[in-house]
Amino acid sequence: MCKCARLDTDQTDNMAIAVTELVNNAIMHGNKQDPQKMVRILAVYQTDRVVVTIEDEGEGFDPEEIDNPTDPQNLWKQNGRGVFLVKNLIDEVEIVSSSQGAKVVLTEFLNKE
């Protein structure tokens, strides 16, 4: 879909990395690997952007409580870089979380070249 939307190679690769990371987070951290819980992915191509939404059925989380992986005390931690990475790869990242699950909306704008 990214290619059909005319995202460039870097944007397409970044979207693939971001979606993979967020789906893994939804399965592992959101749904706690519960096979009864779903992860939903919705991809929409609009005239000027690609929007991908990933939703889980977990207990939600507070995005403000995610440790900054660039803080010296977190540099050697094995986990905790996913959301930071996604925010640095994608134009806009919106996180909506509640007790019914988390939803992350990724928006990548088409190059205006």
C-alpha positions in Angstrom: 0.0 0.0 0.0 2.9 2.4 0.8 4.2 1.9 -2.7 0.8 2.5 -4.3 0.5 5.7 -2.2 3.8 6.8 -3.6 5.7 6.9 -0.3 9.4 6.8 -1.1 11.6 3.8 -0.2 12.7 5.2 3.2 9.2 6.1 4.2 8.0 2.6 3.2 10.8 1.0 5.1 10.1 3.2 8.2 6.4 2.3 8.1 7.2 -1.4 7.9 9.6 -1.1 10.9 7.1 1.0 12.9 4.1 -1.3 12.2 6.2 -4.4 13.1 7.3 -2.9 16.4 3.8 -1.8 17.4 2.2 -5.1 16.5 4.8 -6.9 18.6 4.2 -4.5 21.4 0.4 -5.0 21.1 0.8 -8.8 21.3 3.5 -8.9 24.0 2.8 -5.9 26.3 -0.8 -5.0 25.5 -2.5 -8.4 25.1 0.1 -10.2 27.2 0.2 -13.0 24.6 -3.4 -13.9 25.3 -4.6 -15.8 22.2 -8.2 -14.7 22.9 -7.3 -11.0 22.4 -7.1 -9.4 19.0 -4.7 -6.9 17.5 -6.4 -4.9 14.8 -4.6 -3.1 12.0 -6.3 -0.6 9.7 -4.4 1.0 6.8 -5.9 3.9 4.9 -4.4 5.7 1.9 -5.5 9.3 1.5 -4.6 11.7 -1.2 -1.7 13.2 0.9 -0.9 10.6 3.5 -0.9 7.0 4.7 -2.6 6.4 8.1 -2.1 3.1 9.9 -3.9 2.3 13.1 -2.8 -0.5 15.5 -5.2 -1.5 18.3 -4.9 -4.1 21.1 -7.3 -5.3 23.7 -5.0 -5.0 26.7 -5.3 -2.9 29.8 -3.8 0.2 28.3 -0.8 2.2 29.5 0.2 5.8 30.2 2.5 6.9 27.3 3.9 9.6 29.7 5.3 6.8 31.9 7.5 5.3 29.2 11.1 5.7 30.2 13.3 7.8 27.9 15.8 5.4 26.4 18.3 8.2 25.9 18.6 8.9 29.6 21.9 7.5 30.9 20.2 5.1 33.4 18.3 3.5 30.5 21.1 3.2 27.9 21.9 -0.4 28.7 18.3 -1.6 29.1 17.4 -4.4 26.7 13.8 -3.1 26.1 12.0 0.1 26.0 13.0 1.7 22.7 10.1 0.8 20.5 7.8 3.8 20.9 10.9 6.1 20.9 12.0 4.5 17.6 8.5 4.8 16.0 8.2 8.5 17.0 11.6 9.1 15.2 10.6 7.2 12.1 7.0 8.4 11.4 5.8 11.9 10.7 3.0 11.8 13.3 2.3 9.3 16.1 -0.8 9.5 18.3 -1.3 7.2 21.2 -4.7 6.8 22.8 -4.9 4.4 25.7 -7.7 3.3 28.0 -8.6 0.3 30.2 -10.0 -1.4 27.1 -6.7 -1.2 25.2 -4.3 1.0 23.4 -4.5 2.5 19.9 -1.6 4.0 18.0 -2.2 6.0 14.9 0.7 6.5 12.5 0.5 9.2 9.8 3.1 9.4 7.1 2.7 12.3 4.6 3.5 11.9 1.0 6.6 13.7 -0.3 5.7 16.9 -2.1 8.5 16.6 -4.6 
